[in-house]
Amino acid sequence: MVVEKFHQMGVAKSRIRVLFEYGMAQAKIVGKENVFDFSIGNPSVPAPAKVADTVRELLETVDPITLHGYTPAGGCAEARESIAADLCKRTGTKIRPENIFFTCGAAPAMTSVMNALAVDGAEFVLLAPYFSEYPAYAKSTGATCVVVPPDTENFQIRFDELEKRITKNTQMVIVNSPNNPSGVIYSVETLQKLGEILTRKGEEFGHPIYIVSDEPYRELVYDGLDSAYIPAIYPNTIICYSYSKILSMPGERIGYVCVPDCCADSEAVYAAIAGAARAVGHVCAPSMWQLVVARNTELRPDLKTYDANRITLYTELTKMGFRCVKPQGAFYMMVEAPDGDSMAFSDRAKALNILTVPCDGFGCPGFTRFSTCVSPAMIQRSLPAFRKLAESYGLKAQA
């Protein structure tokens, strides 16, 4: 016998992974150059050269027993001190090394926070569109996900719908900005209003309601915009961070949770996160990669390729008659299905070897997600197929 909820989660594979695996299989049949895989957010820009230089330096200069040995569960001192110092410099606020807990990427950070806050009857609020794995993370904790429907015009927050869904059981609101899948950044005004509502509701119900800010795309922003430091706007904020996307090393699995001192019950929350991580087998994050990021906190992603890709794809698809959501950050773009059926749109695109993910699983049916962290050459090769797709819907090309 097995636990049925986990069995169902294992059987129901992520649509993203299914498309990604299909693309690899299809490439063997029609040639890799004829498959236009926009399904997965796997960075096409290599990690900065300094990352490889740091790895070589560590291998040559650090005792291997130390380099590959255990660290404290929350991370080694050098790494926590370096991250805390970088956050202080960036934000102008006080972050201590003791506020940082290293994890194997943002996903374990999120699951540890969810488990830590999943008191009896807990409700976690998801702002659609949201990352499609959040419900799976929450389900394992026993908490209930409450979804705020999307604002499909501006992709900010529908506050009228949010207010109706906050109850005495609300423990957290998950914020993902820049957003996966929309690429939109929540404005300071949006975050301020969110903070005002949560402050008022927290006072009404007699307990803090946390913002859990999932930030793997924090530095991936365009057009001179910025991604706000949410604890400066709403103190009861817990940050989950990853180096997967900004340093192009998603397979290395390194990130952290930051529980600032300004967060209500910060010491208890931090301890609960550490305990939740321990309960699912966390020992420590990869020791060498802790040191790699510790010595590269000043690195920022090279945005030129991602920026050019988002502009090319947005411009070309808009010209063809598709309605596209222009990304402000991250490396995704949402396209509205012309007939409102995103599953059918994805299947029709798949027949042309264009792989795009329906956003039904992101809480935003009627749209599909395109990853723009692909090679520029693939985008150019894909344009004739996109034109066929547009023609199949009878869309009229714009001048």
Rosetta blueprint (number, residue, H / E / L):
1 M L
2 V L
3 V L
4 E H
5 K H
6 F H
7 H H
8 Q H
9 M H
10 G H
11 V H
12 A L
13 K L
14 S L
15 R H
16 I H
17 R H
18 V H
19 L H
20 F H
21 E H
22 Y H
23 G H
24 M H
25 A H
26 Q H
27 A H
28 K H
29 I H
30 V H
31 G L
32 K H
33 E H
34 N H
35 V L
36 F E
37 D E
38 F L
39 S L
40 I L
41 G L
42 N L
43 P L
44 S L
45 V L
46 P L
47 A L
48 P L
49 A H
50 K H
51 V H
52 A H
53 D H
54 T H
55 V H
56 R H
57 E H
58 L H
59 L H
60 E H
61 T H
62 V L
63 D L
64 P H
65 I H
66 T H
67 L H
68 H L
69 G L
70 Y L
71 T L
72 P L
73 A L
74 G L
75 G L
76 C L
77 A H
78 E H
79 A H
80 R H
81 E H
82 S H
83 I H
84 A H
85 A H
86 D H
87 L H
88 C H
89 K H
90 R H
91 T H
92 G L
93 T L
94 K L
95 I L
96 R L
97 P H
98 E H
99 N H
100 I E
101 F E
102 F E
103 T E
104 C L
105 G L
106 A H
107 A H
108 P H
109 A H
110 M H
111 T H
112 S H
113 V H
114 M H
115 N H
116 A H
117 L H
118 A L
119 V L
120 D L
121 G L
122 A L
123 E E
124 F E
125 V E
126 L E
127 L E
128 A L
129 P L
130 Y L
131 F L
132 S L
133 E L
134 Y H
135 P H
136 A H
137 Y H
138 A H
139 K H
140 S H
141 T H
142 G L
143 A L
144 T E
145 C E
146 V E
147 V E
148 V E
149 P L
150 P L
151 D L
152 T L
153 E L
154 N L
155 F L
156 Q L
157 I L
158 R L
159 F H
160 D H
161 E H
162 L H
163 E H
164 K H
165 R H
166 I L
167 T L
168 K L
169 N L
170 T E
171 Q E
172 M E
173 V E
174 I E
175 V E
176 N L
177 S L
178 P L
179 N L
180 N L
181 P L
182 S L
183 G L
184 V L
185 I L
186 Y L
187 S L
188 V H
189 E H
190 T H
191 L H
192 Q H
193 K H
194 L H
195 G H
196 E H
197 I H
198 L H
199 T H
200 R H
201 K H
202 G H
203 E H
204 E H
205 F H
206 G L
207 H L
208 P L
209 I L
210 Y E
211 I E
212 V E
213 S E
214 D E
215 E L
216 P L
217 Y L
218 R L
219 E L
220 L L
221 V E
222 Y L
223 D L
224 G L
225 L L
226 D L
227 S L
228 A L
229 Y L
230 I H
231 P H
232 A H
233 I L
234 Y L
235 P L
236 N L
237 T E
238 I E
239 I E
240 C E
241 Y E
242 S E
243 Y L
244 S L
245 K L
246 I L
247 L L
248 S L
249 M L
250 P H
251 G H
252 E H
253 R L
254 I L
255 G E
256 Y E
257 V E
258 C E
259 V L
260 P L
261 D L
262 C L
263 C L
264 A L
265 D L
266 S H
267 E H
268 A H
269 V H
270 Y H
271 A H
272 A H
273 I H
274 A H
275 G H
276 A H
277 A H
278 R H
279 A H
280 V L
281 G L
282 H L
283 V L
284 C L
285 A L
286 P L
287 S H
288 M H
289 W H
290 Q H
291 L H
292 V H
293 V H
294 A H
295 R L
296 N L
297 T L
298 E L
299 L L
300 R L
301 P L
302 D L
303 L L
304 K H
305 T H
306 Y H
307 D H
308 A H
309 N H
310 R H
311 I H
312 T H
313 L H
314 Y H
315 T H
316 E H
317 L H
318 T H
319 K H
320 M L
321 G L
322 F L
323 R L
324 C E
325 V E
326 K L
327 P L
328 Q L
329 G E
330 A L
331 F L
332 Y E
333 M E
334 M E
335 V E
336 E E
337 A L
338 P L
339 D L
340 G L
341 D L
342 S H
343 M H
344 A H
345 F H
346 S H
347 D H
348 R H
349 A H
350 K H
351 A L
352 L L
353 N L
354 I E
355 L E
356 T L
357 V E
358 P E
359 C H
360 D H
361 G H
362 F H
363 G L
364 C L
365 P L
366 G L
367 F E
368 T E
369 R E
370 F E
371 S E
372 T L
373 C L
374 V L
375 S L
376 P H
377 A H
378 M H
379 I H
380 Q H
381 R H
382 S H
383 L H
384 P H
385 A H
386 F H
387 R H
388 K H
389 L H
390 A H
391 E H
392 S H
393 Y L
394 G L
395 L L
396 K L
397 A L
398 Q L
399 A L
